[in-house]
């Protein structure tokens, strides 16, 4: 990975676009430094699924979806960053601890019910059993009161994290040097 202080030209521009609110560039983006054009697409996708004004589901829940996907993929990098985000947004340490424990145990039903539980189960199946997805999975979500827009939001977070988890695990990226979490 090319360090920020060594970046020039297009890479410098990409790093500037990928900066976190902490003013740093995380390793998840730096790993693209040898092919900066791939960082451009990554940044755009990330911002569109988690940091767009038109998102309707609560951001804390989308961060939980991101974390659950990362748990299922055994991606410590994304789990570390995104559960830190979820924890900050939940803003209740006891509740955040219980949610994390339930997700790690594969038992989201111990802390969630209804629509949120259905969306977590959808995320798990989409991550681990992609070939078994069927239209009935969407119908079940609708029966729990999910709108098609909400289903798409969760679908996009899961799809993004499946991509990102594979990028990170596949290239051995660690959190070393990162400012953990997106929010202060």
N, CA, C and O of each residue as an XYZ file, in Angstrom:
736
protein
N       0.850     -1.181      0.000
C       0.000      0.000      0.000
C       0.893      1.240      0.000
O       1.874      1.327      0.738
N       0.526      2.175     -0.835
C       1.270      3.439     -0.899
C       0.781      4.343      0.229
O      -0.418      4.586      0.364
N       1.700      4.828      1.021
C       1.356      5.694      2.159
C       0.800      7.031      1.670
O       1.121      7.492      0.575
N      -0.035      7.638      2.502
C      -0.675      8.902      2.132
C       0.341      9.975      1.748
O       0.149     10.688      0.763
N       1.413     10.092      2.517
C       2.402     11.140      2.257
C       3.197     10.904      0.973
O       3.877     11.811      0.492
N       3.117      9.710      0.421
C       3.812      9.396     -0.829
C       2.894      9.472     -2.054
O       3.361      9.341     -3.185
N       1.611      9.680     -1.836
C       0.638      9.685     -2.927
C       0.720     10.977     -3.734
O       0.842     12.071     -3.182
N       0.651     10.818     -5.061
C       0.656     11.966     -5.965
C      -0.398     11.746     -7.040
O      -0.936     10.647     -7.177
N      -0.690     12.786     -7.797
C      -1.576     12.697     -8.950
C      -2.945     12.133     -8.633
O      -3.594     12.540     -7.669
N      -3.374     11.192     -9.456
C      -4.699     10.581     -9.313
C      -4.845      9.898     -7.957
O      -5.902      9.987     -7.332
N      -3.802      9.223     -7.497
C      -3.886      8.560     -6.196
C      -4.113      9.582     -5.091
O      -4.911      9.342     -4.185
N      -3.425     10.716     -5.153
C      -3.628     11.774     -4.142
C      -5.089     12.212     -4.150
O      -5.692     12.388     -3.091
N      -5.660     12.390     -5.344
C      -7.070     12.792     -5.457
C      -7.992     11.729     -4.870
O      -8.951     12.054     -4.172
N      -7.705     10.462     -5.151
C      -8.524      9.372     -4.619
C      -8.433      9.322     -3.099
O      -9.443      9.140     -2.420
N      -7.227      9.482     -2.566
C      -7.060      9.500     -1.111
C      -7.846     10.653     -0.498
O      -8.485     10.489      0.541
N      -7.800     11.818     -1.138
C      -8.551     12.965     -0.605
C     -10.048     12.673     -0.578
O     -10.741     13.075      0.357
N     -10.550     11.977     -1.592
C     -11.973     11.630     -1.656
C     -12.336     10.549     -0.641
O     -13.481     10.476     -0.193
N     -11.371      9.714     -0.278
C     -11.631      8.579      0.614
C     -11.396      8.910      2.090
O     -11.550      8.033      2.940
N     -11.033     10.133      2.410
C     -10.743     10.480      3.807
C     -11.966     10.320      4.693
O     -13.089     10.651      4.312
N     -11.714      9.807      5.878
C     -12.763      9.662      6.897
C     -12.967     11.010      7.596
O     -12.187     11.940      7.388
N     -13.996     11.116      8.411
C     -14.154     12.343      9.204
C     -12.951     12.618     10.128
O     -12.767     13.744     10.589
N     -12.141     11.587     10.391
C     -10.939     11.758     11.205
C      -9.812     12.405     10.404
O      -8.787     12.784     10.972
N      -9.996     12.534      9.086
C      -8.972     13.106      8.219
C      -7.928     12.098      7.781
O      -6.850     12.475      7.322
N      -8.240     10.816      7.920
C      -7.300      9.762      7.548
C      -7.890      8.909      6.421
O      -9.082      8.984      6.123
N      -7.040      8.109      5.813
C      -7.487      7.149      4.811
C      -7.264      5.763      5.403
O      -6.138      5.392      5.734
N      -8.342      5.008      5.532
C      -8.245      3.675      6.117
C      -7.626      2.686      5.130
O      -7.633      2.897      3.918
N      -7.100      1.616      5.682
C      -6.445      0.583      4.873
C      -7.374     -0.055      3.853
O      -6.911     -0.522      2.813
N      -8.676     -0.086      4.127
C      -9.632     -0.649      3.174
C      -9.576      0.109      1.842
O      -9.872     -0.462      0.792
N      -9.205      1.371      1.883
C      -9.045      2.154      0.657
C      -7.596      2.143      0.180
O      -7.335      2.062     -1.020
N      -6.663      2.225      1.110
C      -5.246      2.223      0.721
C      -4.865      0.956     -0.041
O      -3.943      0.980     -0.857
N      -5.563     -0.144      0.215
C      -5.237     -1.402     -0.457
C      -5.421     -1.283     -1.979
O      -4.892     -2.100     -2.732
N      -6.157     -0.284     -2.423
C      -6.368     -0.031     -3.854
C      -5.251      0.819     -4.479
O      -5.286      1.087     -5.680
N      -4.281      1.237     -3.695
C      -3.344      2.272     -4.143
C      -2.572      1.935     -5.418
O      -2.172      2.845     -6.144
N      -2.358      0.679     -5.703
C      -1.649      0.319     -6.940
C      -2.554      0.408     -8.171
O      -2.071      0.441     -9.302
N      -3.857      0.447     -7.944
C      -4.859      0.605     -9.015
C      -5.922      1.583     -8.522
O      -7.037      1.173     -8.200
N      -5.582      2.886     -8.461
C      -6.494      3.875     -7.857
C      -7.883      3.932     -8.481
O      -8.836      4.330     -7.811
N      -8.020      3.548     -9.739
C      -9.343      3.586    -10.360
C     -10.312      2.640     -9.650
O     -11.520      2.881     -9.659
N      -9.808      1.575     -9.038
C     -10.707      0.677     -8.311
C     -11.167      1.311     -6.997
O     -12.251      1.002     -6.503
N     -10.349      2.191     -6.437
C     -10.740      2.896     -5.213
C     -11.917      3.831     -5.490
O     -12.789      4.001     -4.638
N     -11.944      4.424     -6.657
C     -13.009      5.359     -7.002
C     -14.377      4.669     -6.919
O     -15.313      5.201     -6.323
N     -14.479      3.487     -7.518
C     -15.732      2.744     -7.460
C     -16.065      2.289     -6.050
O     -17.227      2.306     -5.644
N     -15.047      1.881     -5.307
C     -15.244      1.417     -3.937
C     -15.791      2.543     -3.062
O     -16.755      2.346     -2.322
N     -15.181      3.711     -3.146
C     -15.627      4.857     -2.346
C     -17.073      5.213     -2.690
O     -17.888      5.445     -1.797
N     -17.388      5.254     -3.979
C     -18.749      5.609     -4.396
C     -19.769      4.608     -3.872
O     -20.832      4.996     -3.387
N     -19.450      3.326     -3.968
C     -20.370      2.300     -3.488
C     -20.545      2.388     -1.970
O     -21.669      2.346     -1.469
N     -19.446      2.509     -1.247
C     -19.508      2.612      0.210
C     -20.388      3.787      0.647
O     -21.278      3.634      1.483
N     -20.128      4.939      0.076
C     -20.902      6.122      0.466
C     -22.374      5.972      0.103
O     -23.239      6.463      0.828
N     -22.674      5.301     -1.008
C     -24.072      5.167     -1.420
C     -24.855      4.201     -0.543
O     -26.063      4.370     -0.380
N     -24.201      3.192      0.026
C     -24.948      2.217      0.831
C     -25.010      2.569      2.315
O     -25.900      2.092      3.018
N     -24.090      3.388      2.803
C     -24.106      3.715      4.239
C     -24.153      5.209      4.559
O     -24.435      5.578      5.700
N     -23.890      6.055      3.605
C     -23.796      7.487      3.932
C     -24.524      8.365      2.924
O     -24.030      9.429      2.550
N     -25.688      7.924      2.490
C     -26.476      8.700      1.537
C     -27.710      9.264      2.229
O     -28.305      8.606      3.083
N     -28.085     10.460      1.868
C     -29.222     11.138      2.506
C     -30.556     10.426      2.297
O     -31.481     10.628      3.083
N     -30.677      9.605      1.268
C     -31.952      8.951      0.966
C     -32.159      7.612      1.671
O     -33.192      6.971      1.478
N     -31.206      7.184      2.477
C     -31.374      5.935      3.232
C     -32.503      6.124      4.237
O     -32.581      7.159      4.900
N     -33.385      5.120      4.351
C     -34.526      5.248      5.259
C     -34.404      4.406      6.522
O     -34.927      4.793      7.567
N     -33.727      3.264      6.449
C     -33.543      2.453      7.658
C     -32.576      3.165      8.601
O     -31.715      3.919      8.147
N     -32.709      2.936      9.902
C     -31.783      3.577     10.840
C     -30.336      3.153     10.559
O     -30.054      1.979     10.318
N     -29.441      4.121     10.594
C     -28.044      3.843     10.298
C     -27.450      2.845     11.287
O     -26.617      2.024     10.903
N     -27.863      2.899     12.550
C     -27.324      1.938     13.513
C     -27.651      0.507     13.070
O     -26.839     -0.403     13.232
N     -28.861      0.321     12.504
C     -29.248     -1.022     12.078
C     -28.478     -1.442     10.832
O     -28.087     -2.604     10.722
N     -28.252     -0.543      9.905
C     -27.447     -0.890      8.730
C     -26.019     -1.248      9.141
O     -25.404     -2.122      8.530
N     -25.487     -0.585     10.167
C     -24.160     -0.939     10.682
C     -24.199     -2.326     11.351
O     -23.217     -3.066     11.296
N     -25.316     -2.671     11.973
C     -25.485     -4.017     12.534
C     -25.519     -5.040     11.391
O     -24.894     -6.096     11.489
N     -26.239     -4.737     10.320
C     -26.258     -5.623      9.150
C     -24.844     -5.798      8.606
O     -24.435     -6.914      8.288
N     -24.102     -4.712      8.499
C     -22.712     -4.770      8.023
C     -21.874     -5.658      8.938
O     -21.069     -6.464      8.471
N     -22.068     -5.506     10.217
C     -21.312     -6.296     11.196
C     -21.683     -7.768     11.136
O     -20.809     -8.631     11.213
N     -22.972     -8.063     10.998
C     -23.405     -9.464     10.928
C     -22.858    -10.136      9.673
O     -22.413    -11.283      9.720
N     -22.893     -9.429      8.570
C     -22.310     -9.955      7.327
C     -20.828    -10.238      7.532
O     -20.322    -11.277      7.108
N     -20.138     -9.310      8.183
C     -18.696     -9.472      8.426
C     -18.409    -10.610      9.399
O     -17.396    -11.296      9.260
N     -19.270    -10.819     10.369
C     -19.124    -11.963     11.281
C     -19.254    -13.258     10.478
O     -18.439    -14.169     10.626
N     -20.268    -13.334      9.642
C     -20.491    -14.551      8.856
C     -19.325    -14.821      7.902
O     -19.025    -15.976      7.600
N     -18.672    -13.765      7.432
C     -17.517    -13.911      6.539
C     -16.182    -13.979      7.292
O     -15.120    -14.085      6.680
N     -16.251    -13.916      8.615
C     -15.046    -13.932      9.447
C     -14.068    -12.836      9.039
O     -12.865    -13.072      8.927
N     -14.601    -11.634      8.819
C     -13.779    -10.479      8.457
C     -13.641     -9.568      9.677
O     -14.492     -8.721      9.945
N     -12.566     -9.765     10.391
C     -12.309     -9.005     11.608
C     -12.152     -7.510     11.319
O     -12.569     -6.675     12.121
N     -11.557     -7.177     10.188
C     -11.351     -5.770      9.830
C     -12.688     -5.019      9.807
O     -12.863     -4.034     10.523
N     -13.620     -5.488      8.987
C     -14.906     -4.795      8.863
C     -15.708     -4.855     10.156
O     -16.370     -3.883     10.520
N     -15.656     -5.979     10.848
C     -16.367     -6.081     12.116
C     -15.835     -5.045     13.109
O     -16.614     -4.368     13.779
N     -14.525     -4.926     13.202
C     -13.928     -3.964     14.129
C     -14.401     -2.546     13.823
O     -14.836     -1.825     14.722
N     -14.317     -2.150     12.564
C     -14.740     -0.797     12.187
C     -16.240     -0.596     12.346
O     -16.683      0.379     12.953
N     -17.010     -1.514     11.803
C     -18.441     -1.250     11.700
C     -19.227     -1.566     12.963
O     -20.302     -1.004     13.172
N     -18.712     -2.457     13.813
C     -19.422     -2.575     15.089
C     -19.057     -1.409     16.010
O     -19.848     -1.041     16.879
N     -17.890     -0.834     15.833
C     -17.574      0.404     16.554
C     -18.576      1.486     16.143
O     -19.065      2.237     16.987
N     -18.876      1.560     14.852
C     -19.881      2.515     14.377
C     -21.254      2.210     14.974
O     -21.929      3.109     15.475
N     -21.664      0.946     14.918
C     -22.970      0.557     15.465
C     -23.046      0.913     16.945
O     -24.040      1.471     17.410
N     -22.001      0.589     17.670
C     -21.964      0.861     19.115
C     -22.161      2.352     19.390
O     -22.932      2.731     20.272
N     -21.468      3.183     18.640
C     -21.586      4.636     18.838
C     -22.990      5.122     18.514
O     -23.525      5.987     19.207
N     -23.590      4.569     17.462
C     -24.926      4.994     17.059
C     -26.010      4.442     17.974
O     -27.015      5.112     18.212
N     -25.821      3.235     18.488
C     -26.770      2.654     19.447
C     -26.764      3.474     20.729
O     -27.809      3.719     21.332
N     -25.570      3.894     21.134
C     -25.403      4.792     22.281
C     -25.958      4.212     23.580
O     -26.521      4.933     24.405
N     -25.794      2.911     23.748
C     -26.204      2.206     24.956
C     -25.280      0.984     25.050
O     -25.494     -0.014     24.361
N     -24.267      1.067     25.896
C     -23.225      0.033     25.964
C     -23.793     -1.356     26.250
O     -23.394     -2.333     25.616
N     -24.716     -1.444     27.197
C     -25.289     -2.746     27.558
C     -26.036     -3.355     26.361
O     -25.848     -4.526     26.033
N     -26.865     -2.562     25.730
C     -27.609     -3.052     24.564
C     -26.649     -3.432     23.435
O     -26.822     -4.470     22.797
N     -25.642     -2.599     23.188
C     -24.665     -2.880     22.131
C     -23.914     -4.180     22.415
O     -23.673     -4.971     21.503
N     -23.543     -4.404     23.684
C     -22.854     -5.652     24.053
C     -23.744     -6.867     23.810
O     -23.280     -7.889     23.305
N     -25.015     -6.756     24.168
C     -25.957     -7.870     23.975
C     -26.166     -8.160     22.496
O     -26.229     -9.322     22.093
N     -26.274     -7.120     21.691
C     -26.449     -7.313     20.253
C     -25.227     -8.003     19.663
O     -25.365     -8.965     18.909
N     -24.034     -7.524     19.998
C     -22.813     -8.127     19.463
C     -22.704     -9.596     19.867
O     -22.381    -10.445     19.036
N     -22.969     -9.896     21.124
C     -22.893    -11.287     21.588
C     -23.891    -12.163     20.826
O     -23.561    -13.282     20.432
N     -25.093    -11.662     20.623
C     -26.115    -12.431     19.898
C     -25.690    -12.671     18.450
O     -25.868    -13.770     17.925
N     -25.138    -11.663     17.813
C     -24.683    -11.824     16.429
C     -23.535    -12.819     16.346
O     -23.508    -13.666     15.453
N     -22.597    -12.723     17.264
C     -21.453    -13.639     17.260
C     -21.880    -15.076     17.546
O     -21.259    -16.020     17.058
N     -22.930    -15.238     18.329
C     -23.454    -16.577     18.626
C     -24.387    -17.096     17.530
O     -24.850    -18.234     17.596
N     -24.663    -16.257     16.514
C     -25.589    -16.656     15.457
C     -27.015    -16.740     15.946
O     -27.819    -17.505     15.413
N     -27.334    -15.945     16.973
C     -28.674    -15.979     17.559
C     -29.296    -14.587     17.594
O     -29.609    -14.087     18.674
N     -29.479    -13.959     16.455
C     -30.052    -12.606     16.471
C     -31.445    -12.551     17.076
O     -31.892    -11.498     17.532
N     -32.138    -13.704     17.078
C     -33.492    -13.739     17.652
C     -33.500    -13.483     19.156
O     -34.560    -13.218     19.724
N     -32.351    -13.557     19.807
C     -32.317    -13.292     21.246
C     -32.367    -11.790     21.556
O     -32.597    -11.406     22.702
N     -32.157    -10.945     20.554
C     -32.215     -9.488     20.778
C     -33.065     -8.745     19.752
O     -33.364     -7.565     19.940
N     -33.459     -9.416     18.672
C     -34.276     -8.776     17.638
C     -35.521     -9.598     17.386
O     -35.567    -10.796     17.667
N     -36.534     -8.930     16.849
C     -37.761     -9.607     16.432
C     -38.335     -8.878     15.236
O     -37.811     -7.847     14.815
N     -39.396     -9.408     14.700
C     -40.118     -8.748     13.622
C     -39.266     -8.443     12.408
O     -38.457     -9.261     11.969
N     -39.464     -7.257     11.880
C     -38.803     -6.837     10.646
C     -37.283     -6.887     10.765
O     -36.612     -7.364      9.849
N     -36.732     -6.410     11.867
C     -35.276     -6.395     12.012
C     -34.700     -7.812     12.020
O     -33.662     -8.064     11.408
N     -35.365     -8.726     12.705
C     -34.903    -10.109     12.719
C     -35.003    -10.713     11.315
O     -34.090    -11.408     10.869
N     -36.104    -10.448     10.628
C     -36.268    -10.973      9.269
C     -35.167    -10.447      8.349
O     -34.648    -11.193      7.518
N     -34.810     -9.185      8.488
C     -33.752     -8.609      7.659
C     -32.385     -9.199      8.000
O     -31.561     -9.394      7.105
N     -32.132     -9.485      9.263
C     -30.874    -10.134      9.647
C     -30.791    -11.547      9.088
O     -29.732    -11.974      8.629
N     -31.896    -12.267      9.125
C     -31.905    -13.622      8.554
C     -31.701    -13.576      7.032
O     -31.018    -14.427      6.463
N     -32.289    -12.593      6.398
C     -32.081    -12.386      4.960
C     -30.595    -12.113      4.684
O     -30.021    -12.673      3.750
N     -29.985    -11.261      5.493
C     -28.558    -10.941      5.320
C     -27.691    -12.190      5.458
O     -26.749    -12.394      4.692
N     -28.020    -13.014      6.433
C     -27.252    -14.250      6.638
C     -27.388    -15.188      5.443
O     -26.397    -15.734      4.959
N     -28.609    -15.370      4.974
C     -28.810    -16.271      3.843
C     -28.148    -15.723      2.587
O     -27.535    -16.477      1.831
N     -28.264    -14.428      2.359
C     -27.645    -13.810      1.184
C     -26.122    -13.945      1.223
O     -25.479    -14.037      0.177
N     -25.551    -13.957      2.416
C     -24.102    -14.100      2.570
C     -23.644    -15.552      2.435
O     -22.660    -15.834      1.751
N     -24.354    -16.464      3.084
C     -23.872    -17.845      3.172
C     -24.528    -18.831      2.218
O     -23.972    -19.895      1.946
N     -25.701    -18.489      1.710
C     -26.450    -19.444      0.880
C     -26.989    -18.770     -0.382
O     -28.163    -18.925     -0.717
N     -26.155    -18.040     -1.060
C     -26.585    -17.237     -2.205
C     -27.322    -18.062     -3.258
O     -28.301    -17.591     -3.836
N     -26.872    -19.261     -3.507
C     -27.505    -20.095     -4.544
C     -28.903    -20.544     -4.149
O     -29.667    -21.004     -4.998
N     -29.249    -20.418     -2.873
C     -30.562    -20.843     -2.395
C     -31.554    -19.692     -2.258
O     -32.690    -19.898     -1.830
N     -31.132    -18.490     -2.618
C     -32.047    -17.346     -2.539
C     -33.168    -17.543     -3.550
O     -32.952    -18.033     -4.659
N     -34.373    -17.147     -3.137
C     -35.528    -17.272     -4.023
C     -36.491    -16.128     -3.758
O     -36.373    -15.423     -2.756
N     -37.434    -15.951     -4.655
C     -38.391    -14.857     -4.539
C     -39.144    -14.906     -3.213
O     -39.510    -13.862     -2.673
N     -39.374    -16.084     -2.695
C     -40.085    -16.229     -1.423
C     -39.356    -15.498     -0.289
O     -39.994    -15.036      0.657
N     -38.035    -15.390     -0.379
C     -37.282    -14.652      0.647
C     -37.722    -13.188      0.699
O     -37.813    -12.602      1.778
N     -37.988    -12.610     -0.447
C     -38.459    -11.230     -0.526
C     -39.895    -11.147     -0.013
O     -40.252    -10.216      0.709
N     -40.707    -12.117     -0.387
C     -42.098    -12.146      0.076
C     -42.172    -12.171      1.608
O     -42.994    -11.480      2.208
N     -41.294    -12.985      2.237
C     -41.276    -13.062      3.702
C     -40.977    -11.699      4.311
O     -41.595    -11.299      5.298
N     -40.028    -10.993      3.715
C     -39.671     -9.661      4.225
C     -40.855     -8.703      4.102
O     -41.116     -7.913      5.010
N     -41.559     -8.772      2.995
C     -42.749     -7.928      2.817
C     -43.804     -8.254      3.865
O     -44.476     -7.357      4.374
N     -43.952     -9.538      4.187
C     -44.928     -9.945      5.210
C     -44.578     -9.379      6.581
O     -45.460     -9.189      7.418
N     -43.299     -9.111      6.814
C     -42.870     -8.505      8.073
C     -42.925     -6.977      8.019
O     -42.507     -6.301      8.959
N     -43.438     -6.445      6.922
C     -43.632     -5.002      6.811
C     -42.495     -4.245      6.152
O     -42.474     -3.014      6.174
N     -41.560     -4.959      5.571
C     -40.456     -4.290      4.887
C     -40.933     -3.749      3.550
O     -41.623     -4.437      2.797
N     -40.560     -2.519      3.267
C     -40.842     -1.974      1.938
C     -39.768     -2.480      0.976
O     -38.701     -2.926      1.397
N     -40.061     -2.405     -0.301
C     -39.070     -2.823     -1.285
C     -37.811     -1.961     -1.187
O     -36.704     -2.456     -1.400
N     -37.971     -0.686     -0.870
C     -36.808      0.191     -0.695
C     -35.937     -0.243      0.471
O     -34.711     -0.228      0.372
N     -36.567     -0.633      1.578
C     -35.798     -1.121      2.734
C     -35.088     -2.428      2.423
O     -33.951     -2.642      2.844
N     -35.756     -3.293      1.690
C     -35.127     -4.555      1.290
C     -33.908     -4.259      0.425
O     -32.855     -4.871      0.604
N     -34.045     -3.329     -0.505
C     -32.920     -2.958     -1.359
C     -31.774     -2.367     -0.540
O     -30.610     -2.665     -0.808
N     -32.088     -1.530      0.456
C     -31.034     -0.963      1.294
C     -30.225     -2.061      1.977
O     -28.994     -2.021      1.972
N     -30.907     -3.035      2.562
C     -30.215     -4.132      3.236
C     -29.460     -4.979      2.214
O     -28.318     -5.369      2.457
N     -30.083     -5.263      1.086
C     -29.426     -6.030      0.031
C     -28.110     -5.363     -0.376
O     -27.095     -6.040     -0.540
N     -28.126     -4.061     -0.537
C     -26.927     -3.357     -0.974
C     -25.842     -3.330      0.097
O     -24.658     -3.423     -0.227
N     -26.224     -3.205      1.360
C     -25.233     -3.262      2.436
C     -24.598     -4.648      2.477
O     -23.378     -4.772      2.585
N     -25.421     -5.685      2.390
C     -24.899     -7.054      2.415
C     -23.995     -7.302      1.208
O     -22.906     -7.858      1.352
N     -24.438     -6.897      0.036
C     -23.630     -7.094     -1.171
C     -22.304     -6.345     -1.066
O     -21.251     -6.886     -1.401
N     -22.361     -5.097     -0.597
C     -21.130     -4.321     -0.434
C     -20.171     -5.009      0.541
O     -18.980     -5.132      0.255
N     -20.682     -5.453      1.681
C     -19.792     -6.061      2.674
C     -19.278     -7.423      2.245
O     -18.177     -7.812      2.633
N     -20.040     -8.149      1.462
C     -19.494     -9.384      0.904
C     -18.319     -9.059     -0.021
O     -17.307     -9.760     -0.001
N     -18.443     -8.023     -0.817
C     -17.325     -7.566     -1.663
C     -16.147     -7.120     -0.797
O     -15.022     -7.593     -0.961
N     -16.426     -6.213      0.114
C     -15.359     -5.627      0.928
C     -14.666     -6.674      1.805
O     -13.442     -6.661      1.936
N     -15.440     -7.575      2.401
C     -14.847     -8.631      3.239
C     -13.893     -9.489      2.426
O     -12.828     -9.867      2.915
N     -14.258     -9.794      1.208
C     -13.392    -10.611      0.354
C     -12.146     -9.843     -0.073
O     -11.057    -10.412     -0.156
N     -12.306     -8.566     -0.339
C     -11.150     -7.708     -0.645
C     -10.182     -7.707      0.531
O      -8.985     -7.935      0.356
N     -10.690     -7.456      1.703
C      -9.855     -7.327      2.905
C      -9.207     -8.651      3.300
O      -7.991     -8.719      3.483
N     -10.012     -9.698      3.431
C      -9.459    -11.005      3.814
C      -8.547    -11.555      2.728
O      -7.516    -12.159      3.026
N      -8.918    -11.350      1.480
C      -8.153    -11.888      0.369
C      -6.789    -11.250      0.190
O      -5.891    -11.850     -0.401
N      -6.628    -10.023      0.703
C      -5.339     -9.334      0.597
C      -4.653     -9.176      1.954
O      -3.614     -8.521      2.049
N      -5.223     -9.767      2.999
C      -4.587     -9.746      4.314
C      -4.526     -8.375      4.962
O      -3.585     -8.076      5.697
N      -5.526     -7.538      4.696
C      -5.537     -6.177      5.224
C      -5.878     -6.198      6.715
O      -6.785     -6.913      7.142
N      -5.147     -5.412      7.496
C      -5.393     -5.283      8.930
C      -5.786     -3.839      9.259
O      -5.699     -2.948      8.414
N      -6.210     -3.633     10.483
C      -6.578     -2.290     10.942
C      -5.370     -1.490     11.437
O      -5.528     -0.363     11.906
N      -4.189     -2.053     11.339
C      -2.992     -1.371     11.829
C      -2.862      0.016     11.181
O      -2.790      0.142      9.959
N      -2.834      1.036     12.021
C      -2.710      2.412     11.548
C      -4.027      3.103     11.264
O      -4.041      4.315     11.051
N      -5.136      2.377     11.255
C      -6.444      2.973     11.006
C      -6.981      3.677     12.247
O      -6.679      3.282     13.373
N      -7.776      4.717     12.034
C      -8.608      5.297     13.088
C      -9.889      4.468     13.062
O     -10.621      4.506     12.073
N     -10.175      3.724     14.125
C     -11.279      2.766     14.126
C     -12.622      3.488     14.236
O     -12.820      4.333     15.109
N     -13.531      3.141     13.340
C     -14.858      3.715     13.335
C     -14.915      4.994     12.504
O     -13.908      5.668     12.286
N     -16.104      5.296     12.058
C     -16.332      6.438     11.181
C     -16.764      7.669     11.957
O     -16.502      8.793     11.529
N     -17.410      7.478     13.074
C     -18.005      8.582     13.821
C     -17.183      8.903     15.051
O     -16.501      8.044     15.609
N     -17.262     10.148     15.459
C     -16.611     10.554     16.714
C     -17.471     10.164     17.891
O     -17.101     10.417     19.037
